[in-house]
Amino acid sequence: MASPQPSRLSLREVTSHLTVIVALSALMGLLVAGLAIPFAGALGVGAKSLSKSVKDLPEDLQAAPLAQRTRILDSEGRTIATFYDQNRVNVTLDKVAPVMREAMIAIEDYRFYEHGAIDLKGTLRAFATNQANDGVTQGGSSITQQMVKMTLLYQATTKEEREAATADTYQRKIRELRYAIGIEQKYSKDWILERYLNIAYFGDGAYGIQSAARHYFGTDASKLTLRQAALLAGLVKNPVGYDPTSFPEKATERRNTVLRRMAEL
């Protein structure tokens, strides 16, 4: 992975991001997709309280290494047993097929390499597209925000921490935002995308893009085809609901949505 890029967050930078999001929420009268900080006034949360919540949050998210499966080999190097908590095989970004990276970025965060921790343009576009299609076809959260949420859930060791990582509250969203800004300042975009692809759950017990490629298609992440990549990219949004082993028709529909999105870009 790329080396961290040392820097330090300022409260002013974080607050500027929050101000824009709160303003958008007020204008739209709803939760902004993915980042979704409810309009503070609607919840009776004043600016002073919001500022204090941000100031009290830690700036840096320590991203722990991702656990992988362990294999036991016989004297001839053949696998005789495999142990894992999460079925994952980490791969570097250069070992992921370019079409896989393109598919994931297209459906989850098409301006990933152009924006910072938040993509306001992408968020509004996703909202408009989803409204037009009467459902969620495009993600609103940036890949960095999603990676932060996945990391917090992965590193949770208690029931309370797991609940905090998934709670539908503005405090959680603010915390994820501050961490996301810190991640964007500390690491390269390639590092973020690589971790995202390795930490994401692809359904049916497959964690990370390499395990998913092997599980569903019997191939490596570096050899995925366009259609295979599109199907896997579509799973991250709802790995249970789009699981091709349980819901092949829904998985195909989702794959086609990803293909159409890729064709648009």
C-alpha positions in Angstrom: 0.0 0.0 0.0 1.1 3.6 -0.5 2.8 5.4 2.3 0.7 7.7 4.5 0.9 11.4 3.7 1.4 13.1 7.1 -0.9 16.1 7.8 -3.1 17.4 10.5 -6.8 18.3 10.4 -8.1 21.6 11.6 -11.5 22.2 13.1 -12.1 24.9 10.5 -11.6 22.4 7.6 -14.0 19.9 9.2 -16.6 22.6 10.0 -16.5 23.9 6.4 -17.5 20.5 5.1 -20.3 20.2 7.7 -21.7 23.6 6.9 -22.2 22.7 3.2 -23.8 19.4 4.1 -26.2 21.0 6.6 -27.1 23.6 4.1 -27.9 21.0 1.5 -29.9 19.0 3.9 -31.9 22.1 4.8 -32.5 22.9 1.2 -33.5 19.4 0.2 -35.5 18.7 3.4 -34.1 15.2 3.7 -31.0 13.2 4.5 -28.2 13.7 2.1 -27.5 10.2 0.8 -24.6 8.3 2.5 -23.3 11.2 4.5 -26.8 12.2 5.6 -26.4 14.7 8.4 -30.0 15.6 9.3 -30.8 19.3 9.2 -29.7 20.4 12.7 -32.7 22.6 13.3 -35.2 19.8 12.6 -33.6 17.8 15.4 -33.2 20.7 17.7 -29.4 20.5 17.5 -27.8 23.9 17.6 -24.6 25.0 15.9 -22.8 25.2 19.2 -23.7 21.5 19.9 -22.7 20.5 16.4 -19.4 22.3 16.7 -18.7 20.7 20.1 -19.5 17.2 18.7 -17.0 17.7 15.9 -14.3 19.2 18.2 -14.6 16.3 20.6 -14.0 13.6 17.9 -10.6 12.1 17.3 -8.9 13.2 14.0 -7.2 10.0 13.1 -8.6 6.6 12.4 -6.1 3.8 12.9 -6.8 1.3 10.1 -5.7 -2.1 11.5 -4.4 -4.7 9.0 -7.1 -6.9 7.6 -7.2 -10.5 8.8 -6.8 -13.2 6.1 -7.5 -16.9 6.0 -4.8 -19.3 7.2 -4.0 -22.5 5.3 -2.3 -25.7 6.6 -0.3 -27.5 4.0 1.0 -31.1 3.8 4.6 -32.0 3.1 4.0 -31.6 -0.6 2.5 -28.2 -0.3 -1.1 -29.2 -0.8 -3.8 -27.5 1.3 -5.3 -29.8 3.9 -7.2 -27.3 6.0 -8.2 -23.6 6.0 -9.1 -21.5 9.0 -10.5 -18.0 9.0 -12.8 -15.6 10.8 -13.5 -13.8 7.6 -12.7 -15.5 4.3 -10.3 -12.9 2.8 -7.1 -12.9 0.8 -5.7 -9.4 0.6 -4.3 -8.2 -2.8 -2.6 -5.0 -3.8 -4.3 -2.7 -6.2 -2.1 -3.6 -9.2 -3.4 -7.2 -8.7 -7.0 -6.1 -9.3 -8.2 -5.9 -12.9 -8.6 -2.3 -14.2 -12.1 -3.1 -15.3 -12.9 -4.1 -11.7 -11.7 -0.8 -10.3 -13.6 1.0 -13.0 -16.8 -0.8 -12.3 -16.6 -0.2 -8.5 -15.8 3.5 -9.0 -18.6 3.9 -11.6 -21.4 2.6 -9.4 -20.2 3.8 -6.0 -18.2 7.0 -6.5 -17.7 8.0 -10.1 -15.7 11.2 -9.1 -13.5 9.3 -6.6 -10.2 10.6 -8.0 -11.5 14.2 -8.4 -13.0 15.1 -4.9 -12.0 15.0 -1.3 -13.8 13.1 1.5 -17.2 14.3 0.3 -18.5 14.5 -3.2 -21.4 17.0 -3.1 -21.9 16.9 -6.9 -22.0 13.1 -6.9 -24.3 13.0 -3.9 -26.9 15.3 -5.6 -26.6 13.4 -8.9 -27.1 10.0 -7.1 -30.2 11.4 -5.3 -31.7 12.7 -8.6 -30.9 9.4 -10.4 -32.4 7.3 -7.6 -35.5 9.4 -7.5 -36.0 9.1 -11.2 -35.5 5.3 -11.0 -37.8 4.9 -7.9 -35.1 3.3 -5.9 -31.4 3.2 -5.1 -29.3 2.6 -8.2 -26.3 4.8 -7.4 -24.5 5.3 -4.1 -24.3 8.7 -2.4 -21.5 8.1 0.1 -18.0 8.5 -1.2 -15.8 5.4 -1.3 -13.7 7.0 1.5 -16.8 7.4 3.7 -17.8 3.8 3.0 -14.3 2.5 3.8 -14.4 4.4 7.1 -17.7 2.8 8.1 -16.5 -0.6 7.1 -13.3 -0.1 9.1 -15.1 1.0 12.2 -17.4 -2.0 12.0 -14.5 -4.4 11.3 -12.5 -3.1 14.2 -15.4 -3.1 16.7 -14.7 -5.5 19.5 -17.8 -5.0 21.7 -21.5 -5.0 21.1 -21.5 -1.3 21.9 -18.9 -0.5 19.4 -20.7 -2.5 16.7 -24.0 -0.6 17.5 -22.1 2.7 17.4 -20.6 1.8 13.9 -24.1 1.2 12.4 -26.4 3.5 14.4 -28.6 5.7 12.3 -27.6 8.9 14.0 -26.1 12.2 13.0 -23.3 11.7 15.5 -22.2 8.6 13.7 -22.3 10.4 10.3 -20.3 13.3 11.7 -17.7 11.0 13.2 -17.4 9.2 9.8 -17.0 12.5 8.1 -14.2 13.6 10.3 -12.4 10.3 9.9 -12.9 10.4 6.1 -11.4 13.9 5.9 -8.4 12.6 7.9 -8.0 9.5 5.8 -8.0 11.6 2.6 -5.3 13.9 4.0 -3.2 11.0 5.3 -3.4 8.4 2.5 -3.4 8.4 -1.3 -6.5 7.6 -3.3 -5.0 4.3 -4.5 -4.4 3.3 -0.8 -8.1 4.1 0.0 -9.4 2.2 -3.0 -7.2 -0.8 -2.3 -8.3 -1.1 1.3 -12.0 -0.6 0.2 -11.7 -3.5 -2.2 -10.1 -5.7 0.4 -12.4 -4.9 3.3 -15.7 -4.9 1.4 -18.1 -7.8 1.9 -19.3 -9.4 -1.3 -21.9 -11.8 0.1 -22.0 -15.6 0.7 -19.1 -15.5 3.1 -16.6 -13.7 0.7 -14.7 -10.8 2.1 -12.5 -8.8 -0.2 -12.3 -8.8 -4.0 -9.9 -11.7 -4.3 -12.0 -14.1 -2.3 -15.1 -12.9 -4.1 -13.5 -13.5 -7.5 -12.4 -17.0 -6.5 -15.8 -17.8 -4.8 -18.1 -16.7 -7.6 -16.0 -17.2 -10.7 -13.1 -19.4 -9.8 -10.6 -16.8 -11.0 -8.3 -14.2 -9.6 -9.2 -10.5 -9.1 -6.6 -9.7 -11.8 -8.4 -11.7 -14.4 -12.0 -10.6 -13.9 -13.9 -9.8 -17.1 -16.3 -6.9 -17.6 -19.4 -8.8 -16.8 -17.8 -10.5 -13.8 -16.5 -7.2 -12.5 -19.9 -5.5 -12.9 -21.6 -8.2 -10.9 -19.2 -8.0 -8.1 -19.3 -4.2 -8.0 -23.0 -4.4 -7.7 -22.9 -6.6 -4.7 -21.3 -4.2 -2.2 -24.4 -2.1 -1.9 -26.5 -5.0 -0.7 -24.5 -8.3 -0.6 -27.4 -10.3 0.8 -30.1 -9.0 -1.4 -28.0 -9.2 -4.6 -26.4 -12.5 -3.8 -26.2 -14.4 -7.1 -26.4 -17.8 -5.4 -29.7 -16.9 -3.8 -31.2 -14.2 -6.0 -29.7 -14.7 -9.5 -32.3 -12.5 -11.2 -31.8 -9.6 -8.9 -28.0 -10.0 -9.2 -28.3 -9.9 -13.0 -30.4 -6.7 -12.9 -27.9 -5.1 -10.5 -25.0 -6.1 -12.8 -26.8 -4.6 -15.8 -27.3 -1.4 -13.8 -23.5 -1.2 -13.2 -22.8 -1.9 -16.9 -25.2 0.9 -17.9 -23.5 3.3 -15.5 -20.1 2.4 -16.9 -21.3 3.1 -20.4 -22.5 6.5 -19.4 -19.1 7.6 -18.1 
